[in-house]
Amino acid sequence: MSTNELASTISNLILILFLVGIPLYGALKGVKVYETFVDGAKQGFEIAVNIIPYLVAILVAVGMFRASGAMDILTGFIPSSLRDLGITSDVLALALTRPLSGAASLGILGEIVTSHGPDSFQARLGSVILGSTETTLYVVAVYFGAVNISKTKYAVQAGLLADLVGVLAAIVVCRIIFG
Amino acid sequence: MLNIIWLFLLVVSTVIALATGNLKPLVNSVPESAMNAFRLALGLTGIMALWLGIMKIAEKSGLTEKLSQLIAPLMVRIFPGVPPDHPAVATMASNMIANMFGLNNAATPLGIKAMKDLETLNPTKGTATHAMCMFLALNTSSLQLVPFGAIALLAAGGSKDPTIIIFPTIIATTFSTVSAFCIARLLSRMKRYQD
């Protein structure tokens, strides 16, 4: 079995564990699983609608950037060794935007999915980067803001360094699994 | 910041398109991108709804609460400055579990509550404590079990196997979380960050 198939199998097993295990546990605990599911699922539409403005903003701007030829010029500055690893300018943009805005980075991933294809190395790498990093600056602002802390000591540095490790780990893991 | 980046993209694209004669493809890309954005968002709805429904069951059945009780003993070791019976232990644990399940909406209020609980242990108001820095570092390294935002986007884009990213994401996020812990520990020992 190739690493690709193995990743697919393990991923699917985890998915099924969540999909069936959680409702089963809920039912055993006396939760009305069907009604609770529907109640929670209603938010899905809300989130999708909320994300449309961000997706439009990013996809149009990056789309223009690509169509103008600017993306190709920018990509020319990325060392070919990095490009060979699948780290194209849009993947780099995703990693750089991630600490700032979750919705914007989701928008960039959307752009990568439409331009490289949903099963491309870039789309998978971008997905793993999105999953293993956070909107660090936003979280720090919200959490510290709530308790009026202005001297954040090393929280931002530690958070951003961890994001960097997340991006590097994503690249290594994706190279090993998806080749 | 994003204001500047966005405007930069629009202006630079136009200038370069004019310089290279790519004005027509540039103009054509605009409505196409806008329509793609809507199509992607529409595709997101189904999987988003599915996961939010499942996670609501996890929340209501007390599964998230139970798991947070399970990791509470570990919390005491990660946060030596927080007494084991302090309310911050429970709120931090619940916030982390909610994050692992991708319950972003439920995780944020819990995280704010955890910060308020940690603040009661803070001798110098306005300055972060070591426990707060560690909590944020672990939080922003985001140990996530099901990255359903990305799965939904891949599925919306027509992927043959959108869930293939779950396993690699868990591995990568484990690295980032462990390193977040080590980095915060190391930084907490630096002279300049002592009180």
Chai-1 contact restraints between the chains, C-beta under 6 A:
chainA,res_idxA,chainB,res_idxB,connection_type,confidence,min_distance_angstrom,max_distance_angstrom,comment,restraint_id
A,A7,B,I164,contact,1.0,0.0,6.0,A-B,restraint_1
A,A7,B,F167,contact,1.0,0.0,6.0,A-B,restraint_2
A,S8,B,D161,contact,1.0,0.0,6.0,A-B,restraint_3
A,S8,B,I164,contact,1.0,0.0,6.0,A-B,restraint_4
A,I10,B,F167,contact,1.0,0.0,6.0,A-B,restraint_5
A,S11,B,T163,contact,1.0,0.0,6.0,A-B,restraint_6
A,S11,B,I164,contact,1.0,0.0,6.0,A-B,restraint_7
A,S11,B,I166,contact,1.0,0.0,6.0,A-B,restraint_8
A,S11,B,F167,contact,1.0,0.0,6.0,A-B,restraint_9
A,N12,B,T163,contact,1.0,0.0,6.0,A-B,restraint_10
A,I14,B,I166,contact,1.0,0.0,6.0,A-B,restraint_11
A,L15,B,T163,contact,1.0,0.0,6.0,A-B,restraint_12
A,F18,B,V146,contact,1.0,0.0,6.0,A-B,restraint_13
A,I22,B,I54,contact,1.0,0.0,6.0,A-B,restraint_14
A,I22,B,I57,contact,1.0,0.0,6.0,A-B,restraint_15
A,I22,B,A58,contact,1.0,0.0,6.0,A-B,restraint_16
A,P23,B,I57,contact,1.0,0.0,6.0,A-B,restraint_17
A,Y25,B,S61,contact,1.0,0.0,6.0,A-B,restraint_18
A,Y25,B,L63,contact,1.0,0.0,6.0,A-B,restraint_19
A,G26,B,I57,contact,1.0,0.0,6.0,A-B,restraint_20
A,G26,B,S61,contact,1.0,0.0,6.0,A-B,restraint_21
A,K29,B,S61,contact,1.0,0.0,6.0,A-B,restraint_22
A,V31,B,K60,contact,1.0,0.0,6.0,A-B,restraint_23
A,V31,B,S61,contact,1.0,0.0,6.0,A-B,restraint_24
A,V33,B,I57,contact,1.0,0.0,6.0,A-B,restraint_25
A,T36,B,K56,contact,1.0,0.0,6.0,A-B,restraint_26
A,T36,B,I57,contact,1.0,0.0,6.0,A-B,restraint_27
A,T36,B,K60,contact,1.0,0.0,6.0,A-B,restraint_28
A,F37,B,G53,contact,1.0,0.0,6.0,A-B,restraint_29
A,F37,B,I57,contact,1.0,0.0,6.0,A-B,restraint_30
A,D39,B,K56,contact,1.0,0.0,6.0,A-B,restraint_31
A,G40,B,L52,contact,1.0,0.0,6.0,A-B,restraint_32
A,G40,B,G53,contact,1.0,0.0,6.0,A-B,restraint_33
A,G40,B,K56,contact,1.0,0.0,6.0,A-B,restraint_34
A,A41,B,A49,contact,1.0,0.0,6.0,A-B,restraint_35
A,A41,B,L52,contact,1.0,0.0,6.0,A-B,restraint_36
A,A41,B,G53,contact,1.0,0.0,6.0,A-B,restraint_37
A,Q43,B,L52,contact,1.0,0.0,6.0,A-B,restraint_38
A,G44,B,T45,contact,1.0,0.0,6.0,A-B,restraint_39
A,G44,B,M48,contact,1.0,0.0,6.0,A-B,restraint_40
A,G44,B,A49,contact,1.0,0.0,6.0,A-B,restraint_41
A,G44,B,L52,contact,1.0,0.0,6.0,A-B,restraint_42
A,F45,B,T45,contact,1.0,0.0,6.0,A-B,restraint_43
A,I47,B,M48,contact,1.0,0.0,6.0,A-B,restraint_44
A,A48,B,A41,contact,1.0,0.0,6.0,A-B,restraint_45
A,A48,B,L44,contact,1.0,0.0,6.0,A-B,restraint_46
A,A48,B,T45,contact,1.0,0.0,6.0,A-B,restraint_47
A,A48,B,M48,contact,1.0,0.0,6.0,A-B,restraint_48
A,I51,B,A41,contact,1.0,0.0,6.0,A-B,restraint_49
A,I52,B,A41,contact,1.0,0.0,6.0,A-B,restraint_50
A,L55,B,A37,contact,1.0,0.0,6.0,A-B,restraint_51
A,L55,B,L40,contact,1.0,0.0,6.0,A-B,restraint_52
A,L55,B,A41,contact,1.0,0.0,6.0,A-B,restraint_53
A,V56,B,A34,contact,1.0,0.0,6.0,A-B,restraint_54
A,V56,B,A37,contact,1.0,0.0,6.0,A-B,restraint_55
A,L59,B,S33,contact,1.0,0.0,6.0,A-B,restraint_56
A,L59,B,N36,contact,1.0,0.0,6.0,A-B,restraint_57
A,L59,B,A37,contact,1.0,0.0,6.0,A-B,restraint_58
A,V60,B,V30,contact,1.0,0.0,6.0,A-B,restraint_59
A,V60,B,S33,contact,1.0,0.0,6.0,A-B,restraint_60
A,V60,B,A34,contact,1.0,0.0,6.0,A-B,restraint_61
A,A61,B,W6,contact,1.0,0.0,6.0,A-B,restraint_62
A,A61,B,L9,contact,1.0,0.0,6.0,A-B,restraint_63
A,A61,B,L10,contact,1.0,0.0,6.0,A-B,restraint_64
A,G63,B,S29,contact,1.0,0.0,6.0,A-B,restraint_65
A,G63,B,S33,contact,1.0,0.0,6.0,A-B,restraint_66
A,M64,B,S13,contact,1.0,0.0,6.0,A-B,restraint_67
A,M64,B,L26,contact,1.0,0.0,6.0,A-B,restraint_68
A,M64,B,S29,contact,1.0,0.0,6.0,A-B,restraint_69
A,F65,B,L9,contact,1.0,0.0,6.0,A-B,restraint_70
A,F65,B,S13,contact,1.0,0.0,6.0,A-B,restraint_71
A,A67,B,P25,contact,1.0,0.0,6.0,A-B,restraint_72
A,A67,B,L26,contact,1.0,0.0,6.0,A-B,restraint_73
A,A67,B,S29,contact,1.0,0.0,6.0,A-B,restraint_74
A,S68,B,S13,contact,1.0,0.0,6.0,A-B,restraint_75
A,S68,B,I16,contact,1.0,0.0,6.0,A-B,restraint_76
A,S68,B,A17,contact,1.0,0.0,6.0,A-B,restraint_77
A,S68,B,N22,contact,1.0,0.0,6.0,A-B,restraint_78
A,S68,B,L26,contact,1.0,0.0,6.0,A-B,restraint_79
A,G69,B,I16,contact,1.0,0.0,6.0,A-B,restraint_80
A,G69,B,T20,contact,1.0,0.0,6.0,A-B,restraint_81
A,G69,B,N22,contact,1.0,0.0,6.0,A-B,restraint_82
A,A70,B,V12,contact,1.0,0.0,6.0,A-B,restraint_83
A,A70,B,S13,contact,1.0,0.0,6.0,A-B,restraint_84
A,A70,B,I16,contact,1.0,0.0,6.0,A-B,restraint_85
A,L100,B,M1,contact,1.0,0.0,6.0,A-B,restraint_86
A,S101,B,L2,contact,1.0,0.0,6.0,A-B,restraint_87
A,A104,B,L2,contact,1.0,0.0,6.0,A-B,restraint_88
A,L106,B,G149,contact,1.0,0.0,6.0,A-B,restraint_89
A,L109,B,L153,contact,1.0,0.0,6.0,A-B,restraint_90
A,G110,B,L40,contact,1.0,0.0,6.0,A-B,restraint_91
A,G110,B,L153,contact,1.0,0.0,6.0,A-B,restraint_92
A,V113,B,L153,contact,1.0,0.0,6.0,A-B,restraint_93
A,V113,B,G157,contact,1.0,0.0,6.0,A-B,restraint_94
A,T114,B,N36,contact,1.0,0.0,6.0,A-B,restraint_95
A,P118,B,L154,contact,1.0,0.0,6.0,A-B,restraint_96
A,P118,B,G157,contact,1.0,0.0,6.0,A-B,restraint_97
A,P118,B,G158,contact,1.0,0.0,6.0,A-B,restraint_98
A,P118,B,S159,contact,1.0,0.0,6.0,A-B,restraint_99
A,D119,B,S159,contact,1.0,0.0,6.0,A-B,restraint_100
A,D119,B,K160,contact,1.0,0.0,6.0,A-B,restraint_101
A,R124,B,I165,contact,1.0,0.0,6.0,A-B,restraint_102
A,S127,B,A150,contact,1.0,0.0,6.0,A-B,restraint_103
A,S127,B,I165,contact,1.0,0.0,6.0,A-B,restraint_104
A,V128,B,I165,contact,1.0,0.0,6.0,A-B,restraint_105
A,V128,B,P168,contact,1.0,0.0,6.0,A-B,restraint_106
A,V128,B,T169,contact,1.0,0.0,6.0,A-B,restraint_107
A,V128,B,A172,contact,1.0,0.0,6.0,A-B,restraint_108
A,L130,B,A150,contact,1.0,0.0,6.0,A-B,restraint_109
A,G131,B,Q144,contact,1.0,0.0,6.0,A-B,restraint_110
A,G131,B,P147,contact,1.0,0.0,6.0,A-B,restraint_111
A,G131,B,A150,contact,1.0,0.0,6.0,A-B,restraint_112
A,G131,B,T169,contact,1.0,0.0,6.0,A-B,restraint_113
A,S132,B,T169,contact,1.0,0.0,6.0,A-B,restraint_114
A,S132,B,A172,contact,1.0,0.0,6.0,A-B,restraint_115
A,S132,B,T173,contact,1.0,0.0,6.0,A-B,restraint_116
A,S132,B,S176,contact,1.0,0.0,6.0,A-B,restraint_117
A,E134,B,T140,contact,1.0,0.0,6.0,A-B,restraint_118
A,E134,B,S142,contact,1.0,0.0,6.0,A-B,restraint_119
A,T136,B,T140,contact,1.0,0.0,6.0,A-B,restraint_120
A,V139,B,T140,contact,1.0,0.0,6.0,A-B,restraint_121
A,V140,B,L136,contact,1.0,0.0,6.0,A-B,restraint_122
A,Y143,B,G111,contact,1.0,0.0,6.0,A-B,restraint_123
A,Y143,B,M115,contact,1.0,0.0,6.0,A-B,restraint_124
A,A146,B,I112,contact,1.0,0.0,6.0,A-B,restraint_125
A,A146,B,M115,contact,1.0,0.0,6.0,A-B,restraint_126
A,V147,B,M115,contact,1.0,0.0,6.0,A-B,restraint_127
A,V147,B,K116,contact,1.0,0.0,6.0,A-B,restraint_128
A,V147,B,E119,contact,1.0,0.0,6.0,A-B,restraint_129
A,I149,B,A128,contact,1.0,0.0,6.0,A-B,restraint_130
A,S150,B,G126,contact,1.0,0.0,6.0,A-B,restraint_131
A,K151,B,T127,contact,1.0,0.0,6.0,A-B,restraint_132
A,T152,B,A128,contact,1.0,0.0,6.0,A-B,restraint_133
A,K153,B,A128,contact,1.0,0.0,6.0,A-B,restraint_134
A,K153,B,C133,contact,1.0,0.0,6.0,A-B,restraint_135
A,K153,B,Y193,contact,1.0,0.0,6.0,A-B,restraint_136
A,Y154,B,C133,contact,1.0,0.0,6.0,A-B,restraint_137
A,Y154,B,L187,contact,1.0,0.0,6.0,A-B,restraint_138
A,Y154,B,Y193,contact,1.0,0.0,6.0,A-B,restraint_139
A,A155,B,A128,contact,1.0,0.0,6.0,A-B,restraint_140
A,A155,B,C133,contact,1.0,0.0,6.0,A-B,restraint_141
A,A155,B,L136,contact,1.0,0.0,6.0,A-B,restraint_142
A,A158,B,A137,contact,1.0,0.0,6.0,A-B,restraint_143
A,A158,B,I183,contact,1.0,0.0,6.0,A-B,restraint_144
A,A158,B,A184,contact,1.0,0.0,6.0,A-B,restraint_145
A,A158,B,L187,contact,1.0,0.0,6.0,A-B,restraint_146
A,G159,B,L136,contact,1.0,0.0,6.0,A-B,restraint_147
A,G159,B,A137,contact,1.0,0.0,6.0,A-B,restraint_148
A,G159,B,T140,contact,1.0,0.0,6.0,A-B,restraint_149
A,L161,B,I183,contact,1.0,0.0,6.0,A-B,restraint_150
A,A162,B,A137,contact,1.0,0.0,6.0,A-B,restraint_151
A,A162,B,S141,contact,1.0,0.0,6.0,A-B,restraint_152
A,A162,B,S176,contact,1.0,0.0,6.0,A-B,restraint_153
A,A162,B,S179,contact,1.0,0.0,6.0,A-B,restraint_154
A,A162,B,A180,contact,1.0,0.0,6.0,A-B,restraint_155
A,V165,B,S176,contact,1.0,0.0,6.0,A-B,restraint_156
A,V165,B,S179,contact,1.0,0.0,6.0,A-B,restraint_157
A,G166,B,S176,contact,1.0,0.0,6.0,A-B,restraint_158
A,A169,B,A172,contact,1.0,0.0,6.0,A-B,restraint_159
A,A169,B,F175,contact,1.0,0.0,6.0,A-B,restraint_160
A,A169,B,S176,contact,1.0,0.0,6.0,A-B,restraint_161
A,A170,B,A172,contact,1.0,0.0,6.0,A-B,restraint_162
A,V173,B,P168,contact,1.0,0.0,6.0,A-B,restraint_163
A,V173,B,I171,contact,1.0,0.0,6.0,A-B,restraint_164
A,V173,B,A172,contact,1.0,0.0,6.0,A-B,restraint_165
A,C174,B,P168,contact,1.0,0.0,6.0,A-B,restraint_166
A,I177,B,P168,contact,1.0,0.0,6.0,A-B,restraint_167
